[in-house]
Amino acid sequence: MTRAGFVAIIGAPNAGKSTLTNRLVGAKVSIVTQKVQTTRFPVRGVAIEGESQIVLVDTPGIFAPRRRLDRAMVRSAWGGAEEADGVVHLIDVQAELAVGEAAGSPADKRAVIDVQTIIEGLKASGRQAILALNKIDGVKRERMLALAQRLFDTGVYSEVFMISAADGSGVDDLKRRMAELVPEGPWLYPAEQTADLPARLLAAEITREKLYLRVHEELPYAAAVDTTAFEERRDGSVRIEQTIYVQRDSQRPIILGKNGQTLKWIGQKSREELTELFDRQVHLFLHVKVDETWADKREFYGDVGLDFDV
């Protein structure tokens, strides 16, 4: 008997949710960069385990929101969890342990606060989740067990898995458990499909990843990528036009780089990956535009499945 359903992966920003989704699917679905909060909307990756099809909802990180975009991302994350057949709460073990020993960075401390926010949210919803302790590489077992017990005692978890999304340790066991959570029924997607994401949106996400990979130290979260044209040509190739939006004039030259070299690198790397993903030649044209209000425009939210009115 086949099974199919949805499992939401929730967690603080940079807990490794996108890396885990990509590992479970076996293909690239979510963007992964050094920046936190790179996932802005739930990306549905499709994983297969035996007769089960697991539709993975890779949610944005749950954190204390400040801007409209932040509020929309957090609302989206909780919405994905509420509607799923199962929930996995992914926690960065190394951040938790570092803060517990008073050695954590500011980012680690924010991550620990965000974990507590999620625990309180799960308590309020009455929903139990699977606890997945991530980034276990090099961590002594007794320290992990003590952390696992402390978190399990909060009462919001049904079971605990210890994994490394980066190298795959423990992920197969977690995947088999996810397969048991989804209900019996026909598969929701064709067997060869790995993601439920429109091509225009996927193209924008790939370019946004390359953007942050190249300028992650100089550029804050004040950039977005919009696919303004996606044309399938008679020769089988695809012509894509994209606009990179930034909020300040000073950010435009950062993306352009000296003699346009940074933008050229971003375009080349994005084009290479899109050509491989679409299995056809891609003609990619990038433009950079300054618009300090892009994060407050209703049409941007609708395009990526976020709620503007939060």
C-alpha positions in Angstrom: 0.0 0.0 0.0 1.4 3.4 -1.0 1.5 6.3 1.4 1.8 10.1 0.9 1.6 13.2 3.0 3.4 16.3 4.3 6.1 16.7 6.9 7.2 20.2 7.9 10.7 20.9 9.0 10.8 23.8 11.4 13.6 25.5 13.3 15.6 28.6 14.0 17.3 30.3 11.1 20.4 28.5 10.0 19.6 25.3 11.9 20.2 23.3 8.7 16.6 22.9 7.5 17.4 23.5 3.8 20.5 21.2 4.0 18.3 18.5 5.5 15.6 18.9 2.9 18.1 18.6 0.1 19.7 15.6 1.8 16.3 13.8 2.2 15.2 14.5 -1.4 18.6 13.7 -2.9 18.5 16.8 -5.1 18.8 20.5 -4.6 15.4 22.0 -3.6 16.2 24.8 -1.2 19.0 27.3 -1.3 21.8 27.0 1.2 24.2 29.9 1.9 26.2 31.3 4.9 23.3 33.7 5.6 20.5 32.9 8.0 16.9 33.3 6.9 17.7 32.4 3.3 14.5 30.3 3.0 11.7 32.9 2.6 8.8 30.7 1.8 8.0 27.0 2.2 9.6 24.9 -0.5 8.0 21.5 -1.1 10.6 18.9 -1.8 9.5 15.4 -2.7 11.3 12.5 -1.0 10.7 8.8 -1.6 11.2 6.1 1.1 10.0 2.6 0.0 6.3 2.9 -0.8 6.0 6.3 0.9 6.1 9.7 -0.8 7.1 12.4 1.7 6.4 16.0 0.7 8.8 18.1 2.7 7.8 21.6 3.6 11.1 23.4 4.2 9.8 26.4 6.2 11.5 29.8 6.8 13.3 30.0 10.1 11.2 30.9 13.1 12.6 33.9 14.9 11.5 37.2 16.5 10.1 39.2 13.6 10.7 42.9 13.1 9.8 43.8 9.6 6.7 43.0 7.5 8.8 40.4 5.6 9.9 38.8 8.8 6.3 38.6 10.1 5.2 37.0 6.8 8.0 34.4 6.9 7.3 33.4 10.5 3.5 33.1 9.8 4.3 31.0 6.8 6.5 28.7 8.8 3.9 28.1 11.5 1.3 27.6 8.8 3.3 24.9 7.1 3.7 23.1 10.5 0.0 23.3 11.3 -1.1 21.8 8.0 1.4 18.9 7.9 1.0 15.3 8.9 4.2 15.4 10.9 6.6 18.0 12.2 10.3 17.8 12.7 12.0 20.5 14.9 15.6 20.8 13.8 18.0 22.2 16.4 21.6 23.2 16.0 23.3 21.2 18.8 26.6 23.2 18.6 24.8 26.5 19.2 22.8 25.1 22.2 26.0 23.7 23.8 28.1 26.8 23.2 25.5 29.1 24.8 25.1 26.6 27.7 28.8 27.0 28.4 28.7 30.8 28.1 30.8 30.6 25.0 28.2 31.2 22.3 28.3 33.9 19.6 25.5 36.5 19.3 24.1 34.3 16.5 24.2 31.3 18.8 22.4 33.2 21.5 19.7 34.3 19.1 19.3 30.7 17.9 18.8 29.4 21.4 16.1 32.1 22.1 14.4 31.1 18.8 14.4 27.5 19.9 12.6 28.5 23.1 10.1 30.5 21.0 9.3 27.4 19.0 9.0 25.2 22.1 6.4 27.6 23.5 4.6 27.7 20.1 4.4 23.9 20.1 3.1 23.9 23.7 0.4 26.5 22.7 -0.7 24.4 19.7 -0.8 21.1 21.6 1.3 19.7 18.7 4.1 17.2 19.3 7.1 17.1 17.0 10.1 14.9 16.3 13.2 16.4 17.8 16.2 16.3 15.4 19.5 17.4 16.9 21.6 18.5 14.0 25.4 19.3 13.5 26.4 16.5 15.8 29.9 16.2 14.2 32.6 16.1 16.8 30.2 16.5 19.8 30.7 14.0 22.7 27.8 11.6 23.1 27.2 12.3 26.8 26.8 16.1 26.1 24.3 15.3 23.3 22.3 12.9 25.5 22.1 15.5 28.3 20.9 18.2 25.9 18.4 15.7 24.3 17.0 14.9 27.8 16.6 18.5 28.7 14.8 19.3 25.6 12.6 16.1 25.7 11.5 17.0 29.2 9.7 20.1 27.8 7.0 17.7 26.8 6.6 18.8 23.2 8.6 16.0 21.5 7.5 12.5 20.7 11.0 11.1 20.0 14.6 12.2 19.4 17.0 11.7 16.4 20.6 12.8 16.3 21.8 13.7 12.8 24.2 15.5 10.6 22.4 16.9 7.6 25.7 17.9 6.1 27.2 14.4 5.9 24.0 12.3 6.2 24.7 10.7 9.6 21.4 9.5 11.1 19.3 11.0 8.2 18.2 7.6 6.8 16.7 6.6 10.2 14.8 9.9 10.4 13.6 9.5 6.8 12.2 6.0 7.6 10.3 7.5 10.6 8.9 10.3 8.4 7.7 7.7 5.9 5.6 6.1 8.8 4.0 9.4 9.6 2.3 10.0 6.3 -1.1 8.4 5.7 -2.0 5.7 3.3 -3.1 6.9 -0.1 -1.9 7.5 -3.7 1.3 9.5 -4.3 0.7 13.2 -4.8 3.4 13.8 -7.4 5.0 11.7 -10.2 7.9 9.5 -9.0 10.5 11.5 -10.8 9.4 14.9 -9.5 11.7 16.3 -6.7 10.1 19.7 -6.0 6.8 21.6 -6.3 8.2 24.9 -7.3 7.4 27.0 -10.4 10.3 27.3 -12.8 10.3 31.1 -12.6 10.5 30.9 -8.8 13.2 28.3 -8.8 15.3 30.4 -11.2 15.0 33.4 -8.9 16.0 31.3 -5.9 19.1 29.9 -7.6 20.2 33.4 -8.5 19.5 34.7 -5.0 21.7 31.9 -3.6 24.6 32.8 -5.9 24.1 36.5 -4.9 24.5 35.7 -1.2 27.3 33.3 -1.8 29.3 36.0 -3.4 28.5 39.1 -1.3 27.2 37.6 2.0 29.6 39.7 4.1 28.8 43.0 2.4 25.1 42.6 1.7 22.5 42.4 4.5 19.0 41.0 3.8 18.0 43.9 1.7 17.9 42.1 -1.7 15.4 40.1 -3.7 15.4 38.5 -7.1 12.4 38.7 -9.4 12.1 36.7 -12.6 10.6 39.2 -15.0 10.6 37.1 -18.1 10.8 33.3 -18.7 10.6 32.5 -22.4 10.9 29.0 -23.9 12.4 29.4 -27.4 11.9 27.4 -30.5 15.5 26.0 -30.4 14.6 24.4 -27.0 16.6 26.9 -24.9 15.2 29.2 -22.3 15.6 33.0 -22.1 15.4 34.3 -18.5 15.4 38.0 -17.4 15.8 38.8 -13.7 15.9 41.9 -11.7 17.9 42.0 -8.4 16.3 44.6 -6.1 18.3 46.3 -3.4 17.1 49.0 -0.9 19.9 51.5 -1.1 22.0 53.2 -3.8 25.2 52.1 -1.9 24.3 48.4 -2.3 24.1 48.5 -6.1 27.9 48.8 -6.7 28.5 46.0 -4.3 26.5 43.6 -6.5 27.9 45.0 -9.8 31.5 44.8 -8.6 34.5 46.3 -10.3 33.8 46.6 -14.0 30.7 44.5 -13.5 32.7 41.4 -12.5 30.7 40.4 -9.4 27.4 40.5 -11.3 29.0 38.6 -14.1 30.1 35.9 -11.7 26.6 35.6 -10.2 25.1 35.3 -13.6 27.6 32.7 -14.8 27.2 30.5 -11.7 23.4 30.8 -11.8 23.3 30.1 -15.5 25.4 26.9 -15.1 23.2 25.5 -12.4 20.0 26.4 -14.2 21.2 24.8 -17.4 21.8 21.6 -15.4 18.5 21.8 -13.6 16.4 22.5 -16.7 18.5 20.2 -18.9 18.6 22.8 -21.7 20.6 25.9 -22.6 19.8 28.9 -20.5 20.2 32.5 -21.6 20.2 34.6 -18.4 20.1 38.4 -18.2 20.5 40.1 -14.9 19.6 43.7 -14.0 20.2 45.6 -10.7 17.6 48.0 -9.5 17.3 50.2 -6.4 13.9 50.2 -4.7 13.8 50.9 -1.0 10.2 49.8 -0.8 10.4 46.3 -2.4 9.9 44.5 0.9 6.6 46.4 1.4 5.0 45.6 -2.0 2.0 43.3 -2.0 2.8 41.7 -5.3 6.2 40.4 -4.1 4.5 38.5 -1.2 1.8 36.9 -3.5 4.5 35.7 -5.9 6.3 33.7 -3.3 3.2 32.5 -1.4 3.6 34.8 1.7 0.8 36.6 3.5 1.1 40.4 3.0 -1.5 41.3 5.7 0.4 40.3 8.8 
